[in-house]
Amino acid sequence: MKTSLLGSIAGMLCAASAALAAMDPIVIKGSKFFNEKTGDQFFFKGVAYQPRTGLSSSDPDPLADAAGCKRDVEAFKDLGLNSIRVYEVDYNNNHDECMKALEDAGIYVVLDMPSPKYSINRSQPYWDHDLMSHWAAKVDAFTKYGNQVVAWIAGNEVANDVDTTPSAAFVKAAVRDMKAYLRSKGLETPVGYADNDDMEIRMNLINYFNCGDEETRADFYGINIYRWCGDETDFQTSGYADVTKNMTDYSIPSLLTEFGCNINRPRTFPEVKSLYGSDMGGTFSGGIMYEFTEEDNKYGIVKVSYGDSKYEKTGDYDGFKKAMAAAKPQGVKMSAYKPQSKDSTCPKASGSWKVSPDALPPTPSEERCQCMLDSLGCTFKNIDLSASEGKAVGEAVGNICGLTSCAEVAYDTSKGEYGNYVACDSNQRAAWIVNKNYVNQKYAKCEIDGADTVAVKSPKVKDDSVCLTKKDDIGSVGTPSSNVGSGSGNDKDDDSADDSGDSTDGSTSQDDDNSTSGAASAAATAFVKLLAAAAVAHYLF
Protein backbone atom coordinates (compact mmCIF):
# COMPACT_ATOMS: atom_id res chain seq x y z
CA MET A 1 0.00 0.00 0.00
CA LYS A 2 2.84 2.41 0.85
CA THR A 3 4.51 1.82 -2.48
CA SER A 4 1.26 2.35 -4.33
CA LEU A 5 0.56 5.57 -2.40
CA LEU A 6 4.04 6.94 -3.00
CA GLY A 7 3.73 6.05 -6.63
CA SER A 8 0.45 7.90 -6.88
CA ILE A 9 1.92 10.96 -5.20
CA ALA A 10 4.94 10.89 -7.49
CA GLY A 11 2.63 10.62 -10.46
CA MET A 12 0.60 13.57 -9.30
CA LEU A 13 3.73 15.67 -8.79
CA CYS A 14 5.01 14.78 -12.23
CA ALA A 15 1.65 15.67 -13.75
CA ALA A 16 1.64 19.03 -11.95
CA SER A 17 5.19 19.72 -13.08
CA ALA A 18 4.30 18.82 -16.64
CA ALA A 19 1.30 21.13 -16.52
CA LEU A 20 3.46 24.04 -15.41
CA ALA A 21 5.93 23.40 -18.21
CA ALA A 22 3.43 22.52 -20.93
CA MET A 23 4.24 25.62 -22.98
CA ASP A 24 7.82 26.48 -23.87
CA PRO A 25 9.30 29.11 -21.56
CA ILE A 26 9.80 32.55 -23.11
CA VAL A 27 12.86 34.26 -21.64
CA ILE A 28 14.66 37.56 -22.00
CA LYS A 29 18.22 38.03 -23.19
CA GLY A 30 19.31 41.62 -23.64
CA SER A 31 16.62 43.51 -25.54
CA LYS A 32 14.88 40.48 -27.01
CA PHE A 33 12.52 37.68 -26.05
CA PHE A 34 13.44 34.09 -26.91
CA ASN A 35 11.89 30.65 -26.80
CA GLU A 36 14.23 29.03 -24.31
CA LYS A 37 13.62 25.55 -25.69
CA THR A 38 14.12 26.23 -29.41
CA GLY A 39 16.40 29.26 -29.11
CA ASP A 40 14.26 31.17 -31.63
CA GLN A 41 13.51 34.84 -31.09
CA PHE A 42 9.94 35.38 -29.91
CA PHE A 43 7.75 38.09 -31.42
CA PHE A 44 4.38 38.88 -29.86
CA LYS A 45 1.55 38.45 -32.36
CA GLY A 46 -1.35 39.33 -30.18
CA VAL A 47 -4.60 41.16 -29.53
CA ALA A 48 -5.99 43.02 -26.55
CA TYR A 49 -8.72 40.78 -25.15
CA GLN A 50 -11.30 42.31 -22.83
CA PRO A 51 -14.88 41.57 -24.00
CA ARG A 52 -17.45 43.74 -22.23
CA THR A 53 -20.66 43.41 -24.24
CA GLY A 54 -23.27 41.37 -22.37
CA LEU A 55 -21.38 41.50 -19.09
CA SER A 56 -23.73 40.99 -16.14
CA SER A 57 -21.33 42.01 -13.35
CA SER A 58 -19.07 44.94 -12.64
CA ASP A 59 -15.96 42.74 -12.65
CA PRO A 60 -15.13 41.58 -16.18
CA ASP A 61 -13.16 38.37 -16.48
CA PRO A 62 -12.99 36.92 -20.00
CA LEU A 63 -10.75 34.08 -18.82
CA ALA A 64 -13.60 32.78 -16.65
CA ASP A 65 -16.08 32.72 -19.55
CA ALA A 66 -15.41 29.23 -20.84
CA ALA A 67 -17.93 29.41 -23.69
CA GLY A 68 -16.61 32.75 -24.87
CA CYS A 69 -13.01 31.69 -24.54
CA LYS A 70 -13.46 28.54 -26.61
CA ARG A 71 -15.33 30.60 -29.20
CA ASP A 72 -12.57 33.15 -29.47
CA VAL A 73 -9.70 30.68 -29.49
CA GLU A 74 -10.89 29.51 -32.89
CA ALA A 75 -10.53 33.08 -34.18
CA PHE A 76 -7.11 33.42 -32.57
CA LYS A 77 -5.93 30.35 -34.45
CA ASP A 78 -7.46 31.63 -37.69
CA LEU A 79 -5.58 34.91 -37.26
CA GLY A 80 -2.27 33.21 -36.53
CA LEU A 81 -1.88 34.70 -33.06
CA ASN A 82 0.46 33.52 -30.33
CA SER A 83 -0.60 35.82 -27.48
CA ILE A 84 -3.35 37.92 -25.93
CA ARG A 85 -3.26 40.77 -23.44
CA VAL A 86 -5.94 40.71 -20.75
CA TYR A 87 -6.45 43.81 -18.60
CA GLU A 88 -8.92 42.60 -16.00
CA VAL A 89 -9.57 39.24 -14.36
CA ASP A 90 -11.11 38.24 -11.03
CA TYR A 91 -8.60 36.11 -9.14
CA ASN A 92 -11.45 34.44 -7.22
CA ASN A 93 -12.77 32.77 -10.38
CA ASN A 94 -11.73 29.49 -11.95
CA HIS A 95 -9.76 29.96 -15.18
CA ASP A 96 -8.73 26.37 -15.87
CA GLU A 97 -11.02 25.69 -18.82
CA CYS A 98 -10.14 28.85 -20.68
CA MET A 99 -6.43 28.64 -19.99
CA LYS A 100 -6.41 25.03 -21.21
CA ALA A 101 -8.12 26.06 -24.45
CA LEU A 102 -5.56 28.82 -24.94
CA GLU A 103 -2.72 26.44 -24.14
CA ASP A 104 -3.94 23.91 -26.68
CA ALA A 105 -3.91 26.70 -29.27
CA GLY A 106 -0.39 27.81 -28.31
CA ILE A 107 -1.58 31.17 -26.96
CA TYR A 108 0.49 32.92 -24.30
CA VAL A 109 -1.17 35.39 -21.92
CA VAL A 110 0.04 38.86 -20.93
CA LEU A 111 -1.78 40.01 -17.79
CA ASP A 112 -2.11 43.46 -16.25
CA MET A 113 -1.61 43.45 -12.49
CA PRO A 114 -3.82 46.49 -11.72
CA SER A 115 -7.59 46.74 -12.07
CA PRO A 116 -9.72 49.91 -11.96
CA LYS A 117 -10.42 49.43 -8.25
CA TYR A 118 -6.84 48.52 -7.39
CA SER A 119 -4.47 50.63 -9.42
CA ILE A 120 -2.02 53.44 -8.79
CA ASN A 121 -3.89 56.70 -9.23
CA ARG A 122 -2.01 59.01 -11.57
CA SER A 123 -3.13 62.23 -9.84
CA GLN A 124 -2.71 61.16 -6.20
CA PRO A 125 -0.42 58.12 -6.31
CA TYR A 126 0.17 55.67 -3.49
CA TRP A 127 1.53 52.15 -3.26
CA ASP A 128 0.33 50.39 -0.12
CA HIS A 129 -0.50 46.99 1.36
CA ASP A 130 -4.05 47.03 0.02
CA LEU A 131 -2.92 47.47 -3.58
CA MET A 132 -0.04 45.05 -3.33
CA SER A 133 -2.14 42.34 -1.69
CA HIS A 134 -4.65 42.42 -4.54
CA TRP A 135 -1.92 42.31 -7.16
CA ALA A 136 -0.25 39.45 -5.32
CA ALA A 137 -3.54 37.55 -5.16
CA LYS A 138 -3.81 37.82 -8.94
CA VAL A 139 -0.29 36.48 -9.32
CA ASP A 140 -1.08 33.62 -6.95
CA ALA A 141 -4.20 32.69 -8.92
CA PHE A 142 -2.24 32.35 -12.15
CA THR A 143 0.95 30.78 -10.81
CA LYS A 144 -0.33 27.30 -11.60
CA TYR A 145 -0.39 28.08 -15.32
CA GLY A 146 3.38 28.36 -15.38
CA ASN A 147 4.99 29.49 -18.62
CA GLN A 148 1.65 30.28 -20.22
CA VAL A 149 1.58 33.62 -18.37
CA VAL A 150 4.41 35.13 -20.38
CA ALA A 151 4.50 38.62 -18.85
CA TRP A 152 2.92 40.95 -16.31
CA ILE A 153 2.22 44.67 -16.78
CA ALA A 154 2.42 46.79 -13.62
CA GLY A 155 0.97 49.97 -15.07
CA ASN A 156 -0.85 51.15 -18.16
CA GLU A 157 -0.57 54.82 -19.14
CA VAL A 158 -0.35 55.92 -15.51
CA ALA A 159 1.75 59.06 -15.99
CA ASN A 160 0.26 60.77 -19.03
CA ASP A 161 1.42 64.38 -18.68
CA VAL A 162 3.92 66.49 -16.73
CA ASP A 163 1.66 66.94 -13.72
CA THR A 164 1.21 63.19 -13.26
CA THR A 165 4.90 62.24 -13.53
CA PRO A 166 5.15 61.70 -9.73
CA SER A 167 3.08 58.53 -10.24
CA ALA A 168 6.02 56.99 -12.11
CA ALA A 169 7.92 56.63 -8.82
CA PHE A 170 5.09 54.58 -7.33
CA VAL A 171 4.74 52.41 -10.42
CA LYS A 172 8.48 51.73 -10.36
CA ALA A 173 8.23 50.81 -6.68
CA ALA A 174 5.42 48.42 -7.63
CA VAL A 175 7.61 46.92 -10.37
CA ARG A 176 10.40 46.40 -7.83
CA ASP A 177 8.11 44.77 -5.29
CA MET A 178 6.16 42.56 -7.67
CA LYS A 179 9.39 41.30 -9.25
CA ALA A 180 10.56 40.40 -5.75
CA TYR A 181 7.21 38.78 -4.98
CA LEU A 182 7.38 36.65 -8.12
CA ARG A 183 10.92 35.58 -7.24
CA SER A 184 9.71 34.60 -3.77
CA LYS A 185 7.32 32.22 -5.54
CA GLY A 186 10.12 30.76 -7.64
CA LEU A 187 8.97 32.59 -10.78
CA GLU A 188 10.98 34.71 -13.20
CA THR A 189 8.02 36.04 -15.21
CA PRO A 190 8.98 39.51 -16.49
CA VAL A 191 7.23 42.63 -15.19
CA GLY A 192 6.92 45.65 -17.46
CA TYR A 193 5.24 49.00 -17.99
CA ALA A 194 3.09 50.34 -20.85
CA ASP A 195 3.14 54.07 -21.65
CA ASN A 196 0.78 56.29 -23.65
CA ASP A 197 3.35 57.71 -26.09
CA ASP A 198 3.08 61.25 -24.71
CA MET A 199 5.69 63.25 -26.62
CA GLU A 200 6.51 65.60 -23.71
CA ILE A 201 7.37 62.97 -21.12
CA ARG A 202 7.97 59.77 -23.09
CA MET A 203 11.80 59.87 -23.15
CA ASN A 204 11.93 60.47 -19.40
CA LEU A 205 9.55 57.54 -18.89
CA ILE A 206 11.52 55.31 -21.25
CA ASN A 207 14.78 56.08 -19.45
CA TYR A 208 13.33 56.02 -15.94
CA PHE A 209 11.97 52.49 -16.16
CA ASN A 210 15.32 51.20 -17.46
CA CYS A 211 17.71 52.91 -15.05
CA GLY A 212 19.07 52.04 -11.63
CA ASP A 213 19.50 48.62 -10.05
CA GLU A 214 18.28 45.53 -11.87
CA GLU A 215 15.88 44.86 -9.01
CA THR A 216 14.07 48.15 -9.64
CA ARG A 217 14.12 48.28 -13.45
CA ALA A 218 11.25 47.09 -15.61
CA ASP A 219 11.99 43.85 -17.44
CA PHE A 220 10.42 45.17 -20.65
CA TYR A 221 8.82 48.36 -21.90
CA GLY A 222 5.56 48.70 -23.79
CA ILE A 223 4.30 51.56 -25.94
CA ASN A 224 0.62 52.16 -26.65
CA ILE A 225 0.61 53.98 -29.97
CA TYR A 226 -2.15 55.05 -32.36
CA ARG A 227 -0.31 57.30 -34.81
CA TRP A 228 -0.42 55.20 -37.99
CA CYS A 229 -3.89 55.92 -39.36
CA GLY A 230 -4.61 54.20 -42.66
CA ASP A 231 -2.81 53.63 -45.93
CA GLU A 232 -2.16 57.33 -46.55
CA THR A 233 0.31 57.28 -43.63
CA ASP A 234 3.70 55.55 -43.73
CA PHE A 235 6.59 54.61 -41.46
CA GLN A 236 8.06 58.11 -41.57
CA THR A 237 5.00 60.35 -41.56
CA SER A 238 3.26 58.35 -38.83
CA GLY A 239 6.07 58.99 -36.38
CA TYR A 240 6.79 55.28 -36.06
CA ALA A 241 10.32 55.94 -37.33
CA ASP A 242 10.94 58.34 -34.45
CA VAL A 243 9.55 55.91 -31.90
CA THR A 244 11.77 53.15 -33.29
CA LYS A 245 14.83 55.39 -33.14
CA ASN A 246 14.14 56.11 -29.47
CA MET A 247 14.26 52.40 -28.66
CA THR A 248 17.13 51.29 -30.91
CA ASP A 249 19.77 51.16 -28.17
CA TYR A 250 17.42 50.20 -25.35
CA SER A 251 18.82 47.41 -23.18
CA ILE A 252 15.52 45.67 -22.34
CA PRO A 253 12.86 44.37 -24.74
CA SER A 254 10.27 46.77 -26.12
CA LEU A 255 6.99 46.00 -27.83
CA LEU A 256 3.82 47.76 -28.88
CA THR A 257 1.44 46.92 -26.06
CA GLU A 258 -1.41 48.57 -28.01
CA PHE A 259 -1.64 49.68 -31.64
CA GLY A 260 -4.31 50.16 -34.28
CA CYS A 261 -5.65 53.64 -35.11
CA ASN A 262 -9.37 53.45 -35.98
CA ILE A 263 -9.88 56.80 -37.71
CA ASN A 264 -10.25 55.06 -41.07
CA ARG A 265 -12.38 51.93 -41.12
CA PRO A 266 -12.27 49.22 -42.19
CA ARG A 267 -8.70 49.10 -40.95
CA THR A 268 -6.01 47.51 -43.11
CA PHE A 269 -3.21 47.64 -40.51
CA PRO A 270 -0.33 48.79 -42.74
CA GLU A 271 1.85 49.27 -39.64
CA VAL A 272 2.05 45.49 -39.23
CA LYS A 273 4.42 45.24 -42.20
CA SER A 274 6.85 47.67 -40.56
CA LEU A 275 6.43 46.21 -37.08
CA TYR A 276 7.48 42.71 -38.14
CA GLY A 277 9.70 43.75 -41.03
CA SER A 278 13.04 45.49 -41.48
CA ASP A 279 11.77 48.87 -40.23
CA MET A 280 11.09 47.75 -36.66
CA GLY A 281 11.72 44.00 -36.36
CA GLY A 282 15.28 44.48 -35.17
CA THR A 283 14.14 46.76 -32.34
CA PHE A 284 10.65 45.72 -31.25
CA SER A 285 9.45 42.29 -30.13
CA GLY A 286 6.15 42.50 -32.00
CA GLY A 287 2.96 43.88 -30.58
CA ILE A 288 -0.61 43.66 -29.33
CA MET A 289 -3.36 44.99 -31.61
CA TYR A 290 -6.16 46.92 -29.89
CA GLU A 291 -8.61 45.26 -29.74
CA PHE A 292 -10.29 41.93 -30.41
CA THR A 293 -13.95 42.66 -29.58
CA GLU A 294 -16.08 45.53 -30.82
CA GLU A 295 -17.09 47.73 -27.91
CA ASP A 296 -18.39 51.28 -27.58
CA ASN A 297 -15.04 52.72 -28.66
CA LYS A 298 -15.23 50.94 -32.05
CA TYR A 299 -11.85 49.18 -32.20
CA GLY A 300 -12.97 45.56 -32.50
CA ILE A 301 -12.50 42.99 -35.24
CA VAL A 302 -15.34 40.75 -33.98
CA LYS A 303 -18.70 41.26 -32.26
CA VAL A 304 -19.43 38.93 -29.34
CA SER A 305 -21.47 38.75 -26.16
CA TYR A 306 -20.57 37.15 -22.82
CA GLY A 307 -21.54 33.49 -22.64
CA ASP A 308 -22.59 33.34 -26.30
CA SER A 309 -20.76 30.84 -28.51
CA LYS A 310 -21.25 32.86 -31.70
CA TYR A 311 -19.21 35.73 -33.08
CA GLU A 312 -19.57 38.10 -36.02
CA LYS A 313 -16.64 39.57 -37.89
CA THR A 314 -16.41 43.32 -38.33
CA GLY A 315 -14.92 44.90 -41.45
CA ASP A 316 -11.51 45.02 -39.73
CA TYR A 317 -11.17 41.25 -39.30
CA ASP A 318 -10.00 40.33 -42.77
CA GLY A 319 -7.64 43.29 -42.96
CA PHE A 320 -5.93 42.23 -39.76
CA LYS A 321 -5.81 38.58 -40.82
CA LYS A 322 -4.21 39.49 -44.13
CA ALA A 323 -1.64 41.75 -42.46
CA MET A 324 -0.70 39.10 -39.90
CA ALA A 325 -0.42 36.36 -42.51
CA ALA A 326 2.23 38.44 -44.25
CA ALA A 327 4.13 39.13 -41.01
CA LYS A 328 7.19 36.90 -41.05
CA PRO A 329 9.79 38.50 -38.76
CA GLN A 330 13.40 37.46 -39.23
CA GLY A 331 14.77 37.00 -35.76
CA VAL A 332 18.13 35.94 -34.40
CA LYS A 333 19.05 32.76 -32.56
CA MET A 334 19.56 33.19 -28.84
CA SER A 335 22.97 31.53 -29.00
CA ALA A 336 24.14 33.96 -31.69
CA TYR A 337 22.78 37.11 -30.07
CA LYS A 338 25.30 39.29 -28.24
CA PRO A 339 23.61 42.18 -26.40
CA GLN A 340 25.48 45.46 -26.77
CA SER A 341 23.15 48.06 -25.24
CA LYS A 342 23.67 49.75 -21.88
CA ASP A 343 21.15 50.59 -19.19
CA SER A 344 19.58 54.03 -19.42
CA THR A 345 20.64 57.06 -17.37
CA CYS A 346 18.03 58.13 -14.86
CA PRO A 347 16.43 61.49 -15.72
CA LYS A 348 16.97 64.24 -13.16
CA ALA A 349 14.05 65.98 -11.51
CA SER A 350 12.99 69.09 -13.41
CA GLY A 351 9.99 71.22 -14.21
CA SER A 352 8.80 68.63 -16.71
CA TRP A 353 9.82 65.54 -14.71
CA LYS A 354 8.84 65.62 -11.06
CA VAL A 355 10.69 62.53 -9.90
CA SER A 356 14.08 62.28 -8.20
CA PRO A 357 16.25 59.36 -9.34
CA ASP A 358 17.67 58.92 -5.84
CA ALA A 359 14.88 57.07 -4.04
CA LEU A 360 11.67 55.08 -4.44
CA PRO A 361 8.64 54.72 -2.18
CA PRO A 362 9.06 51.98 0.43
CA THR A 363 7.80 48.45 0.08
CA PRO A 364 4.38 48.09 1.77
CA SER A 365 4.44 46.48 5.20
CA GLU A 366 1.26 45.39 6.94
CA GLU A 367 3.29 44.65 10.08
CA ARG A 368 4.85 48.11 10.16
CA CYS A 369 1.52 49.86 9.72
CA GLN A 370 -0.23 47.77 12.36
CA CYS A 371 2.64 48.45 14.75
CA MET A 372 2.28 52.17 14.09
CA LEU A 373 -1.45 51.99 14.85
CA ASP A 374 -0.67 50.13 18.07
CA SER A 375 1.61 53.00 19.13
CA LEU A 376 -1.00 55.75 18.85
CA GLY A 377 -2.43 57.48 21.90
CA CYS A 378 -5.35 58.82 19.88
CA THR A 379 -6.93 56.89 17.05
CA PHE A 380 -10.26 55.96 15.45
CA LYS A 381 -12.63 53.61 17.22
CA ASN A 382 -13.02 51.81 13.90
CA ILE A 383 -10.15 52.14 11.43
CA ASP A 384 -12.59 51.41 8.58
CA LEU A 385 -14.14 54.85 8.34
CA SER A 386 -17.64 55.43 7.04
CA ALA A 387 -18.19 57.78 4.11
CA SER A 388 -19.31 60.61 6.38
CA GLU A 389 -16.37 60.06 8.71
CA GLY A 390 -14.02 60.02 5.76
CA LYS A 391 -15.24 63.43 4.65
CA ALA A 392 -14.88 64.87 8.15
CA VAL A 393 -11.44 63.38 8.61
CA GLY A 394 -10.33 64.68 5.22
CA GLU A 395 -11.20 68.22 6.26
CA ALA A 396 -9.55 67.84 9.64
CA VAL A 397 -6.26 66.43 8.42
CA GLY A 398 -6.12 69.28 5.92
CA ASN A 399 -6.07 71.73 8.77
CA ILE A 400 -3.61 69.67 10.80
CA CYS A 401 -1.08 69.12 8.02
CA GLY A 402 -1.28 72.78 7.09
CA LEU A 403 0.11 73.68 10.50
CA THR A 404 2.37 70.80 11.47
CA SER A 405 4.71 68.37 9.73
CA CYS A 406 3.07 65.28 8.27
CA ALA A 407 6.34 64.13 6.71
CA GLU A 408 6.14 60.63 8.17
CA VAL A 409 3.00 59.90 6.14
CA ALA A 410 3.67 62.13 3.12
CA TYR A 411 6.09 62.28 0.20
CA ASP A 412 7.82 64.60 -2.25
CA THR A 413 8.83 62.69 -5.37
CA SER A 414 10.83 65.62 -6.76
CA LYS A 415 13.15 65.41 -3.76
CA GLY A 416 12.97 61.64 -3.37
CA GLU A 417 11.49 62.01 0.13
CA TYR A 418 9.11 59.34 1.45
CA GLY A 419 7.86 59.08 5.00
CA ASN A 420 8.29 55.93 7.05
CA TYR A 421 4.53 55.30 6.95
CA VAL A 422 3.80 56.49 3.43
CA ALA A 423 2.99 52.91 2.37
CA CYS A 424 0.25 52.55 4.98
CA ASP A 425 -3.32 52.90 3.76
CA SER A 426 -5.22 56.18 3.79
CA ASN A 427 -7.09 55.54 7.03
CA GLN A 428 -3.93 54.44 8.82
CA ARG A 429 -2.13 57.57 7.68
CA ALA A 430 -5.09 59.68 8.80
CA ALA A 431 -4.93 58.02 12.24
CA TRP A 432 -1.25 58.98 12.50
CA ILE A 433 -2.17 62.61 11.72
CA VAL A 434 -4.98 62.64 14.27
CA ASN A 435 -2.52 61.36 16.87
CA LYS A 436 0.00 64.02 15.86
CA ASN A 437 -2.65 66.65 16.56
CA TYR A 438 -3.33 65.02 19.95
CA VAL A 439 0.36 65.19 20.83
CA ASN A 440 0.58 68.81 19.68
CA GLN A 441 -2.31 69.66 22.03
CA LYS A 442 -0.39 68.20 24.97
CA TYR A 443 -2.84 65.26 25.05
CA ALA A 444 -5.74 67.57 25.99
CA LYS A 445 -8.36 66.34 23.54
CA CYS A 446 -8.60 63.26 21.31
CA GLU A 447 -11.39 64.59 19.14
CA ILE A 448 -12.20 65.08 15.47
CA ASP A 449 -15.58 66.55 14.63
CA GLY A 450 -17.66 64.02 12.70
CA ALA A 451 -15.49 60.97 13.49
CA ASP A 452 -15.43 58.53 16.40
CA THR A 453 -12.05 58.68 18.10
CA VAL A 454 -10.67 57.11 21.26
CA ALA A 455 -7.80 57.97 23.59
CA VAL A 456 -5.59 54.99 24.40
CA LYS A 457 -4.14 55.33 27.90
CA SER A 458 -1.51 52.66 27.42
CA PRO A 459 -0.69 51.90 23.76
CA LYS A 460 0.58 48.38 23.04
CA VAL A 461 3.71 49.82 21.43
CA LYS A 462 5.55 52.35 23.60
CA ASP A 463 8.11 53.49 21.05
CA ASP A 464 7.19 53.47 17.36
CA SER A 465 10.83 53.22 16.31
CA VAL A 466 10.48 49.45 16.71
CA CYS A 467 7.86 49.56 13.93
CA LEU A 468 10.49 50.55 11.40
CA THR A 469 12.24 47.19 11.74
CA LYS A 470 9.12 45.15 10.99
CA LYS A 471 9.17 42.91 7.94
CA ASP A 472 7.69 44.18 4.72
CA ASP A 473 5.06 42.31 2.73
CA ILE A 474 7.71 40.33 0.86
CA GLY A 475 9.38 39.19 4.09
CA SER A 476 12.42 41.48 4.20
CA VAL A 477 13.35 43.24 7.43
CA GLY A 478 12.45 46.90 7.16
CA THR A 479 14.74 49.89 7.61
CA PRO A 480 13.80 53.47 8.51
CA SER A 481 13.58 56.00 5.70
CA SER A 482 16.49 58.44 5.80
CA ASN A 483 14.61 61.21 4.05
CA VAL A 484 11.75 62.27 6.31
CA GLY A 485 11.12 65.26 8.53
CA SER A 486 11.76 65.33 12.25
CA GLY A 487 9.20 64.11 14.75
CA SER A 488 7.02 61.09 14.12
CA GLY A 489 4.10 62.28 16.20
CA ASN A 490 4.18 59.08 18.23
CA ASP A 491 6.95 59.71 20.76
CA LYS A 492 5.50 61.87 23.52
CA ASP A 493 8.73 63.29 24.94
CA ASP A 494 10.23 64.44 21.65
CA ASP A 495 7.06 65.90 20.21
CA SER A 496 5.88 67.68 23.32
CA ALA A 497 9.24 69.44 23.49
CA ASP A 498 9.16 70.58 19.87
CA ASP A 499 5.50 71.61 19.49
CA SER A 500 3.78 74.60 21.02
CA GLY A 501 0.55 76.56 20.75
CA ASP A 502 -3.04 75.62 21.34
CA SER A 503 -5.56 74.71 18.69
CA THR A 504 -7.86 77.54 17.65
CA ASP A 505 -10.54 75.28 16.18
CA GLY A 506 -10.36 72.17 18.31
CA SER A 507 -8.68 70.10 15.61
CA THR A 508 -5.31 71.61 14.77
CA SER A 509 -2.16 72.85 16.41
CA GLN A 510 0.94 74.50 15.06
CA ASP A 511 4.40 72.98 14.69
CA ASP A 512 6.88 75.87 14.86
CA ASP A 513 9.50 74.05 12.81
CA ASN A 514 7.28 73.39 9.81
CA SER A 515 4.40 75.85 9.69
CA THR A 516 6.19 78.25 7.30
CA SER A 517 7.17 75.65 4.72
CA GLY A 518 5.35 76.33 1.44
CA ALA A 519 6.49 73.05 -0.06
CA ALA A 520 5.23 71.12 2.94
CA SER A 521 1.90 72.94 2.78
CA ALA A 522 1.49 72.12 -0.92
CA ALA A 523 2.38 68.50 -0.33
CA ALA A 524 -0.06 68.35 2.56
CA THR A 525 -2.86 69.76 0.42
CA ALA A 526 -2.38 67.08 -2.21
CA PHE A 527 -2.06 64.42 0.46
CA VAL A 528 -5.26 65.47 2.17
CA LYS A 529 -7.26 65.37 -1.06
CA LEU A 530 -6.27 61.74 -1.42
CA LEU A 531 -7.15 60.89 2.17
CA ALA A 532 -10.60 62.38 1.85
CA ALA A 533 -11.33 60.71 -1.46
CA ALA A 534 -9.97 57.37 -0.30
CA ALA A 535 -11.93 57.36 2.93
CA VAL A 536 -15.18 58.22 1.18
CA ALA A 537 -14.72 55.61 -1.53
CA HIS A 538 -13.39 52.93 0.88
CA TYR A 539 -10.41 52.16 -1.32
CA LEU A 540 -7.39 53.89 -2.79
CA PHE A 541 -7.74 54.73 -6.44
Helices and strands as residue ranges (DSSP letters): H 2-20, E 26-29, E 32-35, E 44-48, G 62-64, H 66-79, E 83-86, H 96-104, E 108-112, H 129-142, G 143-148, E 149-156, G 162-164, H 167-184, E 191-195, H 202-208, E 220-225, H 240-247, E 254-259, H 271-275, E 284-289, E 302-303, E 312-313, H 316-325, G 334-336, H 366-374, E 378-380, H 387-403, G 407-409, E 411-412, E 417-418, H 426-440, E 453-455, G 464-469, H 492-498, H 518-537
